[in-house]
Amino acid sequence: ICRGSFIFEYVGETMAFEEGEERKKQYASENPPRSHHYVMTVEDYKQRPYFIDATKKGNETRFLNHSCAGNICCQKWSVKRRFRMGFFAKKDIAAGEEITFDYKFENEG
């Protein structure tokens, strides 16, 4: 994969910020508690942030692993006045090389 190439889009259920917060609480309250969820917060410059939840509906992007020195990056793109999240190669990636990115994860609570 050549540096700068588009690889794939992060997709899932999109929801308002408040609904996303409730969804995260729901996942935490399940019995047993859901140990993995795949929720990305998207900061929108004109609206409140919203969530993309790929936990139940999504694509292979939800299985990407974290690396502080990832070989791809996530970029916001505006499509029909709505932000979408795309992954692009930060460097040339060899066949068989694991694709990773820095989650820049912020732990809440």
Contacts in CASP RR format, 6 or more apart in sequence:
PFRMAT RR
TARGET T0000
AUTHOR 0000-0000-0000
METHOD contacts of the structure
MODEL  1
ICRGSFIFEYVGETMAFEEGEERKKQYASENPPRSHHYVMTVEDYKQRPY
FIDATKKGNETRFLNHSCAGNICCQKWSVKRRFRMGFFAKKDIAAGEEIT
FDYKFENEG
1 7 0 8 1.000
1 89 0 8 1.000
1 92 0 8 1.000
1 93 0 8 1.000
2 89 0 8 1.000
2 92 0 8 1.000
3 89 0 8 1.000
3 90 0 8 1.000
3 91 0 8 1.000
3 92 0 8 1.000
4 88 0 8 1.000
4 89 0 8 1.000
4 90 0 8 1.000
5 88 0 8 1.000
5 89 0 8 1.000
6 86 0 8 1.000
6 87 0 8 1.000
6 88 0 8 1.000
7 72 0 8 1.000
7 86 0 8 1.000
7 87 0 8 1.000
7 88 0 8 1.000
7 89 0 8 1.000
7 99 0 8 1.000
8 59 0 8 1.000
8 60 0 8 1.000
8 61 0 8 1.000
8 86 0 8 1.000
8 87 0 8 1.000
9 59 0 8 1.000
9 61 0 8 1.000
9 84 0 8 1.000
9 85 0 8 1.000
9 86 0 8 1.000
9 87 0 8 1.000
10 40 0 8 1.000
10 52 0 8 1.000
10 54 0 8 1.000
10 59 0 8 1.000
10 61 0 8 1.000
10 62 0 8 1.000
10 74 0 8 1.000
10 84 0 8 1.000
10 85 0 8 1.000
10 86 0 8 1.000
10 87 0 8 1.000
11 52 0 8 1.000
11 54 0 8 1.000
11 58 0 8 1.000
11 59 0 8 1.000
11 61 0 8 1.000
12 52 0 8 1.000
12 53 0 8 1.000
12 54 0 8 1.000
12 57 0 8 1.000
12 58 0 8 1.000
12 59 0 8 1.000
13 52 0 8 1.000
13 53 0 8 1.000
13 54 0 8 1.000
13 56 0 8 1.000
13 57 0 8 1.000
14 50 0 8 1.000
14 51 0 8 1.000
14 52 0 8 1.000
14 53 0 8 1.000
15 23 0 8 1.000
15 50 0 8 1.000
15 51 0 8 1.000
15 53 0 8 1.000
16 48 0 8 1.000
16 50 0 8 1.000
16 51 0 8 1.000
17 48 0 8 1.000
17 49 0 8 1.000
17 50 0 8 1.000
17 51 0 8 1.000
19 51 0 8 1.000
20 39 0 8 1.000
20 51 0 8 1.000
20 53 0 8 1.000
23 39 0 8 1.000
23 51 0 8 1.000
23 53 0 8 1.000
24 37 0 8 1.000
24 39 0 8 1.000
27 33 0 8 1.000
27 34 0 8 1.000
27 37 0 8 1.000
27 55 0 8 1.000
28 34 0 8 1.000
34 55 0 8 1.000
36 55 0 8 1.000
37 53 0 8 1.000
37 55 0 8 1.000
38 53 0 8 1.000
38 54 0 8 1.000
38 55 0 8 1.000
38 58 0 8 1.000
38 62 0 8 1.000
39 51 0 8 1.000
39 52 0 8 1.000
39 53 0 8 1.000
39 54 0 8 1.000
39 55 0 8 1.000
40 51 0 8 1.000
40 52 0 8 1.000
40 54 0 8 1.000
40 85 0 8 1.000
41 49 0 8 1.000
41 50 0 8 1.000
41 51 0 8 1.000
42 49 0 8 1.000
42 50 0 8 1.000
42 51 0 8 1.000
42 52 0 8 1.000
42 76 0 8 1.000
42 83 0 8 1.000
42 85 0 8 1.000
43 49 0 8 1.000
43 76 0 8 1.000
44 50 0 8 1.000
44 83 0 8 1.000
52 85 0 8 1.000
54 61 0 8 1.000
54 62 0 8 1.000
55 62 0 8 1.000
61 87 0 8 1.000
64 72 0 8 1.000
64 87 0 8 1.000
64 99 0 8 1.000
64 100 0 8 1.000
64 101 0 8 1.000
65 98 0 8 1.000
65 100 0 8 1.000
66 100 0 8 1.000
66 101 0 8 1.000
66 102 0 8 1.000
66 103 0 8 1.000
66 105 0 8 1.000
67 100 0 8 1.000
67 101 0 8 1.000
67 102 0 8 1.000
68 102 0 8 1.000
69 102 0 8 1.000
70 90 0 8 1.000
70 100 0 8 1.000
70 101 0 8 1.000
70 102 0 8 1.000
71 89 0 8 1.000
71 90 0 8 1.000
71 91 0 8 1.000
71 93 0 8 1.000
71 97 0 8 1.000
71 99 0 8 1.000
71 100 0 8 1.000
71 101 0 8 1.000
72 87 0 8 1.000
72 88 0 8 1.000
72 89 0 8 1.000
72 90 0 8 1.000
72 93 0 8 1.000
72 99 0 8 1.000
72 100 0 8 1.000
72 101 0 8 1.000
73 87 0 8 1.000
73 88 0 8 1.000
73 90 0 8 1.000
73 101 0 8 1.000
73 102 0 8 1.000
74 85 0 8 1.000
74 86 0 8 1.000
74 87 0 8 1.000
74 101 0 8 1.000
75 85 0 8 1.000
75 86 0 8 1.000
75 87 0 8 1.000
75 88 0 8 1.000
76 83 0 8 1.000
76 84 0 8 1.000
76 85 0 8 1.000
76 86 0 8 1.000
77 83 0 8 1.000
77 84 0 8 1.000
77 85 0 8 1.000
77 86 0 8 1.000
78 84 0 8 1.000
87 99 0 8 1.000
87 101 0 8 1.000
93 99 0 8 1.000
END
